[in-house]
Amino acid sequence: MERNVRGLSRLLDSAVQDMAPAYFALVMATGVVSLAAQAMGIPLLAWSLFWLNGAFYGALWCLTVWRMLRFGQRMGVDFKDYQRGPGFFSVVAGSAILGSQFVLLANDEETGMLLWGLAMALWLVLNYGIFTVFTIRKHKPSLDKGITGTWLLAVVAAQSVAVLAALLDAHWNPMHRLEFNFIALSLWLWGGMLYICIMVLVFYRYSFFRFSAEDLVPSYWINMGAMAISTLAGSLLIINAAKDPYLHSLLPFLKGLTVFCWVTGSWWIPLLVILEVWRHGIRRLPIRYDPLYWGMVFPLGMYSLCTIHMARSMDLPFLLPLGHVFFYLALLAWAITLAGMIHHLGRSLRPGTGNGIRHSPP
């Protein structure tokens, strides 16, 4: 018995020692594909992914707590790292997206509210913690060594909390509706402002520094995904405006900025596809599983979901087929990435093969 316990402890240590902070992108990706399936009218798939996502979420929290207890110092190093640190924002987005599943699929507002409170608390801690550490750090990397698409998880985190707040609004009485809509609106606008700040640096890094195939990590797809979830938040605020006089007074602004977010996200898609072809087709970089690939699945699913919601909230039915196409692309990408993760874990957790969920450095 004692030998089995020691063996399990060693296995967990091997799994979490260098676990990627951005691994909650698995929950983000699975959750958004589930919500898109629900929007597409495929309830069996939506519910199956919902239950699977709950299991992923619980397992990742167990691994995170184990890592905190056993390798707290390494987590501290990750927290201060310019490339790995922003990955912690994935736990905020994962919590909020799972909360959105509880509200929309299970009609469970209580659990949704608990997850919203957790996501909000985590967002406050990480938002001010990470950016404070980066600000006061004595030795800082150059821009090309520090900035990646993972930074935009900070935007996704804020927008995911805004989305869940807007969804919970429909289940509150009018006395509390104004407060929740105001919180959702404020987070939506802040997320948009933060996107501009970070994207200026990302675009500058794209254009004025040497860019190798190894530098183009999958998380750069969050360039598009951050705008996609911003579009979703805006679309939900437009829907809520029908019951909230304050939001109704802002309706032209809400519609214009929501279309702006959608167009910005759409602009990125051809460029990202071209860069992926350059990375793997021309530069011949082999495709290997990396946790950051979940950060590529999430934007595809979110683009599908936001396009469907925007088309419905603004009566733009000609956009619905585009949302449907991206749903199937996201579902295919999710299945391929899940198969890659299972294969990778199966090989890596064999004795003598090392860590099962390490983050491959960009």
C-alpha positions in Angstrom: 0.0 0.0 0.0 2.7 2.4 1.0 4.6 1.6 -2.2 1.5 2.3 -4.3 1.1 5.7 -2.6 4.7 6.6 -3.2 4.3 5.6 -6.8 1.2 7.7 -7.3 3.0 10.6 -5.6 5.9 10.3 -8.0 3.6 10.1 -11.0 1.8 13.3 -9.9 5.1 15.0 -9.3 6.2 14.1 -12.8 2.9 15.3 -14.2 2.8 18.7 -12.5 6.4 19.7 -12.0 6.5 21.8 -15.2 2.8 22.0 -16.0 1.9 24.7 -18.3 0.1 27.6 -16.6 -2.1 27.9 -19.7 -3.5 24.4 -19.4 -6.9 25.6 -18.4 -7.2 26.6 -22.1 -8.4 22.9 -22.4 -11.5 23.9 -20.4 -11.9 27.1 -22.4 -11.8 25.2 -25.7 -14.1 22.4 -24.6 -16.5 24.8 -23.1 -16.8 27.0 -26.1 -17.3 24.1 -28.5 -20.0 22.9 -26.2 -21.7 26.3 -26.2 -21.4 26.5 -29.9 -23.0 23.0 -30.3 -25.9 24.3 -28.1 -26.3 27.3 -30.3 -26.3 25.1 -33.4 -29.1 22.9 -31.9 -27.0 19.8 -31.1 -27.9 19.2 -27.5 -26.4 15.7 -27.1 -23.0 17.0 -28.1 -23.3 20.1 -26.0 -24.2 18.1 -22.9 -21.5 15.5 -23.5 -18.9 18.2 -23.8 -20.4 19.9 -20.7 -19.9 16.9 -18.5 -16.4 16.2 -20.0 -15.5 19.8 -19.3 -16.5 19.5 -15.7 -14.1 16.5 -15.4 -11.3 18.5 -17.1 -11.9 21.4 -14.8 -11.8 19.3 -11.6 -8.7 17.4 -12.7 -6.8 20.6 -13.6 -7.6 22.1 -10.2 -6.4 19.0 -8.4 -3.2 19.1 -10.4 -2.8 22.8 -9.8 -3.2 22.5 -6.1 -0.8 19.5 -6.0 1.7 21.6 -7.9 1.2 24.5 -5.5 1.9 22.3 -2.6 4.9 20.4 -4.1 6.4 22.9 -6.4 5.2 26.3 -5.2 8.6 27.9 -5.9 8.4 26.8 -9.6 4.9 28.2 -9.8 6.3 31.5 -8.4 8.9 31.5 -11.2 6.2 30.9 -13.8 4.1 33.7 -12.4 7.0 36.2 -13.0 7.9 34.8 -16.4 6.9 37.0 -19.3 6.0 34.1 -21.6 4.5 31.7 -19.1 3.0 34.1 -16.5 0.0 35.3 -18.6 -1.0 31.7 -19.1 -2.4 31.8 -15.6 -5.3 34.0 -16.9 -6.6 30.8 -18.5 -8.0 29.7 -15.1 -10.1 32.8 -15.1 -11.5 32.2 -18.5 -12.0 28.5 -17.9 -14.0 29.2 -14.7 -16.2 31.7 -16.4 -16.8 29.6 -19.5 -17.8 26.6 -17.4 -20.1 28.9 -15.4 -21.7 30.0 -18.8 -22.3 26.3 -19.5 -24.0 25.8 -16.2 -26.3 28.8 -16.9 -27.1 28.0 -20.6 -27.2 24.2 -20.5 -28.1 23.2 -17.0 -30.1 26.4 -16.1 -28.2 26.3 -12.9 -27.8 30.0 -12.0 -26.5 29.3 -8.5 -23.4 27.3 -9.7 -23.0 29.9 -12.4 -22.9 32.6 -9.8 -20.4 30.8 -7.7 -18.1 30.3 -10.7 -18.6 34.0 -11.7 -17.5 35.0 -8.1 -14.5 32.7 -8.3 -13.5 34.0 -11.8 -13.9 37.6 -10.7 -11.7 37.0 -7.6 -9.1 35.2 -9.6 -9.2 38.0 -12.3 -8.5 40.7 -9.7 -5.6 38.8 -8.1 -4.0 37.8 -11.4 -4.7 41.1 -13.2 -3.0 43.2 -10.6 -0.5 40.6 -9.4 1.0 39.7 -12.8 1.1 43.2 -14.2 2.6 44.6 -10.9 5.3 41.9 -10.9 6.1 42.7 -14.6 6.3 46.5 -13.8 8.6 46.3 -10.8 10.8 43.5 -12.1 14.4 44.6 -12.2 15.6 42.5 -15.1 13.2 42.5 -18.0 13.5 40.8 -21.4 13.5 42.6 -24.7 10.1 42.9 -26.5 10.8 40.1 -28.9 11.7 37.8 -26.1 8.8 38.8 -23.8 5.6 39.4 -25.8 3.6 36.5 -27.2 -0.1 35.9 -28.1 -0.5 34.4 -24.6 -0.6 37.9 -23.2 -4.0 38.3 -24.8 -5.4 35.7 -22.3 -5.6 38.8 -20.0 -8.2 40.2 -22.5 -10.0 36.9 -22.8 -10.2 36.6 -19.0 -11.9 40.0 -18.6 -14.3 39.3 -21.5 -15.2 35.9 -20.2 -16.2 37.4 -16.8 -18.2 40.0 -18.8 -20.0 37.3 -20.8 -21.0 35.4 -17.7 -22.2 38.6 -15.9 -24.3 39.4 -19.0 -25.8 35.8 -19.0 -26.6 36.0 -15.2 -28.3 39.3 -15.8 -31.3 37.5 -17.4 -31.9 35.6 -14.1 -31.8 38.6 -11.7 -34.8 40.8 -10.8 -34.8 44.4 -12.1 -33.3 45.7 -8.9 -30.0 43.9 -9.6 -30.1 43.9 -13.4 -28.6 47.4 -13.7 -25.6 46.4 -11.5 -24.7 43.3 -13.4 -25.1 44.9 -16.8 -22.9 47.8 -15.7 -20.2 45.3 -14.5 -20.5 43.4 -17.8 -20.3 46.7 -19.8 -17.3 47.9 -17.8 -15.3 44.7 -18.2 -16.2 44.6 -21.9 -14.8 48.1 -22.5 -11.7 47.5 -20.4 -11.0 44.3 -22.3 -11.2 46.2 -25.5 -8.8 48.8 -24.2 -6.4 46.2 -23.0 -6.5 44.5 -26.4 -5.4 47.7 -28.1 -2.5 48.1 -25.6 -1.2 44.6 -26.0 -2.0 44.3 -29.8 0.2 47.3 -30.5 3.1 45.5 -28.9 2.3 42.2 -30.7 2.0 43.9 -34.1 5.2 45.7 -33.5 6.9 42.4 -32.6 5.5 40.9 -35.8 6.7 43.7 -38.1 10.0 44.9 -36.7 11.7 41.8 -35.1 13.0 38.6 -36.7 10.3 36.0 -36.6 11.2 32.3 -36.9 8.8 29.4 -37.3 9.5 28.4 -33.7 8.4 31.8 -32.5 5.0 31.4 -34.1 3.4 29.5 -31.2 -0.3 28.4 -31.5 -1.3 31.0 -28.8 -1.0 33.7 -31.5 -4.5 32.6 -32.6 -5.7 34.4 -29.5 -5.1 37.5 -31.6 -8.4 36.6 -33.1 -10.0 34.8 -30.2 -9.8 37.8 -27.9 -11.8 39.8 -30.4 -14.2 36.9 -30.9 -15.1 36.8 -27.2 -15.4 40.6 -27.2 -17.9 40.2 -30.0 -19.9 37.7 -27.9 -19.9 39.9 -24.9 -21.2 42.8 -27.0 -23.9 40.7 -28.6 -25.2 39.6 -25.2 -25.2 43.3 -24.0 -27.3 44.1 -27.1 -29.8 41.4 -26.2 -29.9 42.6 -22.6 -30.6 46.2 -23.8 -34.2 45.1 -24.5 -34.8 44.9 -20.7 -32.4 47.6 -19.5 -33.1 51.2 -20.3 -29.5 52.2 -19.5 -28.1 49.7 -22.1 -30.9 50.7 -24.5 -29.6 54.3 -24.5 -26.2 53.0 -25.6 -27.6 50.6 -28.3 -26.0 52.3 -31.4 -22.7 52.4 -29.6 -23.0 48.7 -28.5 -23.8 47.6 -32.1 -21.1 49.6 -33.7 -18.3 48.5 -31.3 -19.5 44.9 -31.5 -19.2 44.9 -35.3 -15.8 46.5 -34.9 -14.7 43.6 -32.7 -16.0 41.1 -35.1 -14.3 42.7 -38.1 -11.0 42.9 -36.3 -11.2 39.3 -35.3 -12.1 38.3 -38.9 -9.2 40.2 -40.3 -6.7 38.1 -38.4 -8.0 34.7 -39.7 -6.4 34.8 -43.3 -3.1 36.1 -41.9 -2.9 33.4 -39.2 -3.7 30.7 -41.8 -1.0 32.0 -44.1 1.5 32.1 -41.2 0.6 28.5 -40.2 1.2 27.4 -43.8 4.6 29.2 -43.7 5.4 27.6 -40.4 4.6 24.0 -41.2 4.5 23.9 -45.0 7.5 26.1 -45.9 9.7 26.0 -42.8 8.8 22.3 -42.3 8.3 22.6 -38.5 6.8 19.3 -37.4 3.5 19.3 -35.7 3.8 18.1 -32.1 1.3 18.3 -29.3 1.6 21.3 -27.1 -0.9 22.6 -24.5 -0.8 25.9 -26.3 -2.7 24.2 -29.2 -5.8 24.5 -27.0 -5.3 28.2 -27.4 -5.8 27.6 -31.1 -9.0 25.6 -30.7 -10.6 28.1 -28.4 -10.6 31.0 -31.0 -12.1 28.8 -33.7 -15.0 27.8 -31.4 -15.4 31.3 -30.1 -15.5 32.8 -33.6 -18.3 30.3 -34.4 -20.2 31.2 -31.2 -19.8 35.0 -31.5 -20.8 35.0 -35.2 -24.0 33.1 -34.4 -24.9 35.4 -31.5 -24.1 38.6 -33.4 -26.1 37.4 -36.4 -29.1 36.8 -34.1 -28.8 39.9 -32.0 -28.5 42.2 -34.9 -30.7 40.3 -37.4 -27.9 39.5 -39.8 -28.9 36.0 -41.0 -26.4 35.9 -43.9 -23.6 35.5 -41.3 -25.1 32.3 -39.8 -23.6 29.9 -42.4 -20.1 31.3 -41.5 -20.7 30.5 -37.9 -21.8 27.0 -38.8 -18.7 26.4 -40.9 -16.4 27.5 -38.1 -18.2 25.3 -35.6 -17.3 22.2 -37.6 -13.7 23.4 -38.0 -13.5 24.0 -34.2 -15.0 20.6 -33.5 -12.5 18.9 -35.8 -9.6 20.9 -34.2 -10.8 20.0 -30.7 -11.0 16.2 -31.6 -7.5 16.3 -33.2 -6.0 18.1 -30.3 -7.6 15.9 -27.7 -6.3 12.8 -29.6 -2.8 14.4 -29.5 -3.1 15.1 -25.8 -4.1 11.6 -25.0 -1.3 10.1 -27.1 1.2 12.5 -25.6 0.2 11.8 -22.0 0.2 8.0 -22.7 3.8 8.2 -24.0 5.1 10.7 -21.4 3.7 9.0 -18.3 5.4 5.7 -19.0 8.3 5.1 -16.6 11.4 6.9 -17.5 9.8 9.2 -20.1 9.4 12.3 -17.9 6.7 14.9 -17.6 3.3 14.3 -19.1 2.0 17.8 -19.4 5.0 20.0 -19.8 4.9 23.2 -21.7 7.0 23.2 -24.8 8.9 26.4 -24.8 8.1 28.7 -27.7 
